């Protein structure tokens, strides 16, 4: 498993790994942070995210998995990935996961994307 530190993240390595190894096989991609007890593996299909109300999860589910969007057509891909990592890290957790899917909608949080039928494309453990 790839590892990196948020304090010294090799953004270009993340960009290169995902674009070269995985060829971004989906129309929509995002970065999601997971705790150690629920870290997924590459290829896993993720469950839909819950609706949260006042910082508490409800029994209602969204139409996909929430993430911070990565725009692969950005002029500066490294800066875009760094922006997404910083935003995603605000949620806290030990594993950084890049997910993708073929359809999505935008969420309430800034940069949030809700990816339908999301699959795990890459996983990194934060040191």
MORABEL-V228780 format. One record per backbone hydrogen bond with DSSP energy under -0.5 kcal/mol. NH is the residue of the N-H (numbers start at 1). CO is the residue of the C=O. Records with the same first field share a line. If there is no record, write none. Layout:
NH = CO, CO
This chain:
2 = 123
4 = 125
8 = 5
9 = 6
11 = 9
13 = 10
14 = 10
15 = 11
16 = 12
17 = 13
18 = 14
19 = 15
20 = 16
21 = 16, 17
22 = 17, 18
23 = 18
24 = 18
25 = 22
27 = 101
28 = 101
29 = 70
30 = 99
31 = 68
32 = 97
34 = 95
38 = 35
39 = 36
43 = 120
44 = 41
46 = 118
49 = 64
51 = 60
53 = 56
56 = 53
58 = 51
62 = 49
65 = 115
67 = 113
68 = 31
69 = 67, 111
70 = 29
71 = 69
72 = 70
74 = 71
77 = 75
80 = 76
81 = 77
82 = 78
83 = 79
84 = 80
85 = 81
86 = 82
87 = 83
88 = 84
89 = 85
90 = 86, 87
91 = 88
92 = 89
94 = 34
95 = 34
96 = 124
97 = 32, 95
98 = 122
99 = 30, 97
100 = 119
101 = 28
103 = 116
105 = 114
107 = 112
112 = 109
113 = 67
114 = 105
115 = 65, 113
116 = 103, 114
118 = 115
119 = 100
120 = 44
121 = 98
122 = 98
124 = 96
125 = 2
126 = 94, 124
127 = 4
